[in-house]
Amino acid sequence: MSNQVVATPNAPAAIGPYSQAVIAGGMAYTSGQIALDPVTMEMVGADVATQTEQVFQNLFALLKACGATPASVVRCTVYIKDMSDFGIVNEIYARHFAGVTPPARACVEAARLPKDALVEIDAIAAVVE
């Protein structure tokens, strides 16, 4: 079995020595997505709601490039800078997975995220295309 590296201009380029996503064994494994604009590579928004929306735009663009969909996501990890933002992030998360079986999830507070982001999300999804 060989791993297939996935890269798309519709999600932020890697800012370190890692792949945007890797497909292995019919599963897509995404790197954590933060609120970077894929074109300018600048952070979008100063509040957790705006950043979370951008994170989902980036994450779903990356899943699409992998041949996966929100419905094929089996697990996410959510990292938040401040657990008091959990309710806001959770509401946006629920909206983006509305109408599909919600994936398994872990959510942790992180002391610091890349680029001082307020939220970061990664996903594991079945490749369906």
KALIN-V773670 format. One line per field, one symbol per residue. phi: phi as a letter, one per 20 degrees, with the letter a starting at -180 (. if undefined). psi: psi as a letter, one per 40 degrees, with the letter a starting at -180 (. if undefined). burial: b if it has 9 or more other ideal C-beta (glycine too) atoms within 8 Angstrom, else e. Layout:
phi: ???
psi: ???
burial: ???
This chain:
phi: .dedfdcbfecgfgdaebegbcdblmdddeffddeeffeeldfdnddfffffgfgfgffffffgfendcgfefdbccddcfcffeggfffffggffdfncffffbdccedfbdgllfebbccbcbfedd
psi: hiihhhhieeiiihfagiidihhhfeihhiihhafhhddefiihieiddddddddddddddddddefiiddehdiihhhidheeeddddddddddeeheihhiiiihihhdhiiffieihhiihihhe.
burial: eeeeebebeebbebeeeebbbbbbeebbbbbbbbbbbbeebebbbeebbbbbbbbbebbbbbbbbbbbbbebbbbbbbbbbeeebbebbbebbbebbeeeeebebebeebeebeeebbbbbbbbbbbee
